[in-house]
Amino acid sequence: MTQKPTAGSPETGLTYAQAGVDIDAGNAMVDQIKPLVRSTRRPGADAEIGGFGGLFDLKAAGFKDPILVAANDGVGTKVKIAIETGIHDTVGIDLVAMCVNDLVVQGAEPLFFLDYYATGKLDPAAGAAIVKGIATGCLQAGCALIGGETAEMPGLYAGKDYDLAGFAVGAAERGRLLPAGDLTPGDIVLGLPSSGVHSNGFSLVRRIVERTGLAWTDAAPFDPARQLGEALLTPTRIYVKALLQVLRETTGLKALAHITGGGFPDNIPRVLPDGIGVTLDLATVPVLPVFQWLAREGNVVAEEMLRTFNCGIGMIAVVAADRVAEVEAALRNAGEAPVRLGEVIRTETGEPQVRYMGQLGL
């Protein structure tokens, strides 16, 4: 009796699905996310996903002589908490935030966004939740989600592991880019509050959580009404709409700095010219309870906290002294709560450009 060949036998040959890649699951996910993508349409972008490239019409967006600005980033090891808790609908907001906040600090309006989602075994429900977060972030930033890529790579990612990368493009009219070239001693440094840890320093966060022995489902010591994993997954704030509104309404905003990896001492100098620094009064920083808990449980000194985390300030603004009241009022009208942190000073070659006074409230 002749045995009937089975799927994957030498007689029938292997299939892509047997190698671990499910094209049908990918197509099912695309069908699930189409309404999410459609919800992010804006002037200049109205095409459906599914083509080989995304389109954007700068003229339809209202630009006359634009300079394009591009940024890309990821979420870092914060995705490990999302994977281990099964909470996937917030890291997409982080992904957008980390890119579009980097655009607006250059005075650019985010126009469109693309994502890259890589995993070992595609879970359409988890993938759709991630894209839901990405769409939410795009709506918060006012940019269109015009495309992306889902890569299923068994053997490279284990189990339910995945990683995310985001790519954003914005534009500013020629001559309106930041930082301005006229930063001078006496300019005022403002801070805009963060929502939590944002998306930096999570390798240290996870090490501290491991040291405490707490589970992600335990009550967060710094926020007992929420589980620890959920609280730490609080998404990064998106400052785009508020800052664009201020840039339209005022003329005093000279520079912006997004406080990401490297914290205060590494990010603020990125927008300062040679010979210019800032002095910050650490006592004015509205340190959030999560940072107090991390510092205490990890025995992390203030200097390390300032270089690793935002400590409660996610965005820095440098403002002309004679325009600071106007800019503060515009920020409040846009829903922000600006904090006066310090001022611009003159520095000599080799001196640190970020100096501190006062004590951080840890």
Disulfide bonds with the S-S distance in Angstrom:
none
